[in-house]
Amino acid sequence: MTFKNVLDNFPLLEKRNYLSTASIGLVPISVIEKSTDIFTELAQGGTIALDEEKEVYIYENLRNESSKLLGCSKEEIAIFNSVTEALNIIAWSIGLKSGNVISTSEEFPSVTYPWIRQGKDSSLNLEFIKSKEGCISTEELINRIDKNTEIVVLSHVEYSTGQKFDLAEIAEAAHEVDALLIVDGIQAAGYCPLDVKKWNVDVYITGSYKWLCAPFGTAISYISPILCEKLEPAFAGWRSADDMWNFRPEELVFTNNAKKFEYSTSAYSAKIGLAEAIHYILNLGINNIENYSEKLIKILLEELEHIKGVNLINPPSRGSIVTFNMNQTDITKIGKLLGLLPRPINITIRQNRLRISPHFYNTESDILDFIKEFKKIIKKHE
Ligand SMILES: Cc1ncc(COP(=O)(O)O)c(C=O)c1O
């Protein structure tokens, strides 16, 4: 199958070969319209455009779509403004004072920083599983989990290498010693099927602006009911209360589900945008997107394997991210030159690696175009 029929929704692709969804995903026109309509209505209409019913609906509609995406109930979803914010709220609500947190040396900083910060005024210890040739051994990670482990925190798909983890396997190992598995899914959600219940993770957070093709300004999180019940939110505001419209400054009774971690008003247009984008992605079919992207990635890998000097990062399982570095070639310069072509090619450089991250709106010819231009550039610089 192809997703060629979606291209009208992404006008940029006529002019550019955009292969950088792991940085920022393109937003379909239909999502932009929904999001900007409400933005304009609120800006011009104030309370006329946003009554109490609508303010509730915006969050509940997003909660509903999110539960379909993640495979859980609405009551298990909390809505935040960014993945970093969500990771911090969860970390500070758990409030570990001692024990070990396990993560990896390939993580995005927002995954590990909340625990490093907490370790500054507690005896909590952060252990990193070190990558070898860019890859993390799941076996080593699982073997490292022991009775002193309180938390395993990692990305479902690593941002810089594309490595994808088997979450069920890691959750099982963590739970054997009563540790928690907290997952950052921003590089996976929107690209591959999610099933937080089957995997039995404790927390699964994801954000709007990459593979879910929505505007900046929203993150959603599954929080397991058992963990949710145990935790006292570290932060509180009017939206955390069981009845948020019953403004009671002298008494705080938290909502009895994941909503208790929410606390304030926010960019409502971003929430509307994410709900619409999830609906759009679910309509395309997550399995279809994954199968399609796997085909693009296969073509890309087969081509790259034959190019001299390319050192591919080869994880045992991956998301829609391919990265490599090169012997004696300035990869940043190559990235810049790709961006200067008549039909510029957008890739990202991370950790001195060139990262290509195609989504359903890319085509096989985008991949082959990248390969052709990349080969020309490196030939010139030999
Ligand atoms: C794995 C991962 N987590 C978190 C983030 C940042 O998320 P946010 O901007 O929503 O805080 C990124 C951004 O690149 C990322 O790759």
The ligand as an SDF file (V2000), in Angstrom:
LIG
                    3D

 16 16  0  0  0  0  0  0  0  0999 V2000
   13.0540   10.8840   23.4010 C   0  0  0  0  0  0  0  0  0  0  0  0
   12.6450   12.3050   23.5760 C   0  0  0  0  0  0  0  0  0  0  0  0
   12.0400   12.6740   24.7130 N   0  0  0  0  0  0  0  0  0  0  0  0
   11.6510   13.9460   24.9260 C   0  0  0  0  0  0  0  0  0  0  0  0
   11.8600   14.9220   23.9660 C   0  0  0  0  0  0  0  0  0  0  0  0
   11.4310   16.3310   24.2530 C   0  0  0  0  0  0  0  0  0  0  0  0
   10.0560   16.3480   24.5000 O   0  0  0  0  0  0  0  0  0  0  0  0
    9.3410   17.7130   24.9180 P   0  0  0  0  0  0  0  0  0  0  0  0
    9.8010   18.7440   23.9370 O   0  0  0  0  0  0  0  0  0  0  0  0
    7.8700   17.3900   24.7370 O   0  0  0  0  0  0  0  0  0  0  0  0
    9.6810   18.0010   26.2970 O   0  0  0  0  0  0  0  0  0  0  0  0
   12.4960   14.5810   22.7610 C   0  0  0  0  0  0  0  0  0  0  0  0
   12.7580   15.6010   21.7360 C   0  0  0  0  0  0  0  0  0  0  0  0
   13.4890   15.4210   20.8070 O   0  0  0  0  0  0  0  0  0  0  0  0
   12.8930   13.2430   22.5680 C   0  0  0  0  0  0  0  0  0  0  0  0
   13.4970   12.8480   21.4390 O   0  0  0  0  0  0  0  0  0  0  0  0
  1  2  1  0
  2  3  1  0
  2 15  2  0
  3  4  2  0
  4  5  1  0
  5  6  1  0
  5 12  2  0
  6  7  1  0
  7  8  1  0
  8  9  2  0
  8 10  1  0
  8 11  1  0
 12 13  1  0
 12 15  1  0
 13 14  2  0
 15 16  1  0
M  END
$$$$
